[in-house]
Amino acid sequence: MNILEISKLYKTYGDQTILNDLSATISIPERIALLGKSGQGKSTLLRILCRLETQDLGGISFQGRSYLDMDVKEWRKKISYVSQQSYMLQGSVEDNLRTVSQLHRTDFDIALAKQLMAALNLEHLDWNKSSSELSGGEKQRVALARTLLLKPEVILLDEVTASLDMESKYAVETLLIDWQREKGNTFIWITHDLEQAERISNRIWFIEGGSLVEDGES
Ligand SMILES: Nc1ncnc2c1ncn2[C@@H]1O[C@H](COP(=O)(O)OP(=O)(O)OP(=O)(O)O)[C@@H](O)[C@H]1O
């Protein structure tokens, strides 16, 4: 039962309905592009899936286990979110990369970290540099490497190439597709770029009015 199941999710903010009876079954592995106009609840859906927010009604289960039966830390190790505004911890680049293993008490895989940084066109970035001194695009890619080091089974990507130049954008796409094929994980990737959606996905979702109005192969 290698699936993430979303069942009848409802979410409102005040009198605004953001998710309205949204259900879906997500296989692992799978590559999903999530499209939809601004303000349609894409980020809200991903934030609920990694339990940064709570739905008003409905359930989520992963490999047959309800989200209610798994503690948040264990859940987020399996289902991780990379936000649009990349969140950096205080300290150096290396501190940021190491955090994940410290948090989850696993060994820091320095070889993998170097490999990821190189694949993200960051091989020349000084690991002693303070995270506050990084550019937006550097922060975004360090945040991505930090998440991949956790090897989540489901990676939730919120417009992660939005602040990148073309070369870095393609580097991120290549890395995530190669990683997905090799590890057999799933990603759900929010993008406003239809061409990118077609390049990166095998399944496309279109969200509108709080529901998935399209769900098909790409
Ligand atoms: N914490 C919150 N409190 C109140 N309203 C919120 C909150 N978070 C999101 N919203 C509202 O919910 C709606 C959906 O927001 P969300 O960020 O999920 O949309 P989105 O589809 O990801 O948009 P975009 O493509 O612009 O990133 C928006 O109208 C937003 O203003």
PDBQT file of the ligand as one rigid body, heavy atoms in Angstrom, charges set to zero:
ROOT
HETATM    1  N1  LIG A 301      -2.902  31.759   7.042  1.00  0.00    +0.000 N 
HETATM    2  C1  LIG A 301      -3.835  32.285   6.243  1.00  0.00    +0.000 A 
HETATM    3  N2  LIG A 301      -4.821  33.063   6.753  1.00  0.00    +0.000 NA
HETATM    4  C2  LIG A 301      -5.782  33.589   5.953  1.00  0.00    +0.000 A 
HETATM    5  N3  LIG A 301      -5.844  33.390   4.622  1.00  0.00    +0.000 NA
HETATM    6  C3  LIG A 301      -4.890  32.643   4.063  1.00  0.00    +0.000 A 
HETATM    7  C4  LIG A 301      -3.843  32.049   4.834  1.00  0.00    +0.000 A 
HETATM    8  N4  LIG A 301      -3.034  31.334   3.999  1.00  0.00    +0.000 NA
HETATM    9  C5  LIG A 301      -3.558  31.482   2.765  1.00  0.00    +0.000 A 
HETATM   10  N5  LIG A 301      -4.663  32.252   2.802  1.00  0.00    +0.000 N 
HETATM   11  C6  LIG A 301      -5.516  32.611   1.653  1.00  0.00    +0.000 C 
HETATM   12  O1  LIG A 301      -5.935  31.410   1.051  1.00  0.00    +0.000 OA
HETATM   13  C7  LIG A 301      -5.958  31.535  -0.367  1.00  0.00    +0.000 C 
HETATM   14  C8  LIG A 301      -5.123  30.427  -0.978  1.00  0.00    +0.000 C 
HETATM   15  O2  LIG A 301      -3.751  30.675  -0.698  1.00  0.00    +0.000 OA
HETATM   16  P1  LIG A 301      -2.603  29.737  -1.250  1.00  0.00    +0.000 P 
HETATM   17  O3  LIG A 301      -1.300  30.341  -0.840  1.00  0.00    +0.000 OA
HETATM   18  O4  LIG A 301      -2.857  28.347  -0.869  1.00  0.00    +0.000 OA
HETATM   19  O5  LIG A 301      -2.808  29.898  -2.829  1.00  0.00    +0.000 OA
HETATM   20  P2  LIG A 301      -1.908  29.459  -4.046  1.00  0.00    +0.000 P 
HETATM   21  O6  LIG A 301      -2.800  28.762  -5.010  1.00  0.00    +0.000 OA
HETATM   22  O7  LIG A 301      -0.717  28.707  -3.573  1.00  0.00    +0.000 OA
HETATM   23  O8  LIG A 301      -1.467  30.876  -4.643  1.00  0.00    +0.000 OA
HETATM   24  P3  LIG A 301      -0.124  31.379  -5.397  1.00  0.00    +0.000 P 
HETATM   25  O9  LIG A 301      -0.114  30.711  -6.740  1.00  0.00    +0.000 OA
HETATM   26  O10 LIG A 301      -0.349  32.867  -5.511  1.00  0.00    +0.000 OA
HETATM   27  O11 LIG A 301       1.050  31.022  -4.540  1.00  0.00    +0.000 OA
HETATM   28  C9  LIG A 301      -5.472  32.955  -0.679  1.00  0.00    +0.000 C 
HETATM   29  O12 LIG A 301      -6.601  33.769  -0.907  1.00  0.00    +0.000 OA
HETATM   30  C10 LIG A 301      -4.745  33.365   0.577  1.00  0.00    +0.000 C 
HETATM   31  O13 LIG A 301      -4.838  34.745   0.760  1.00  0.00    +0.000 OA
ENDROOT
TORSDOF 0
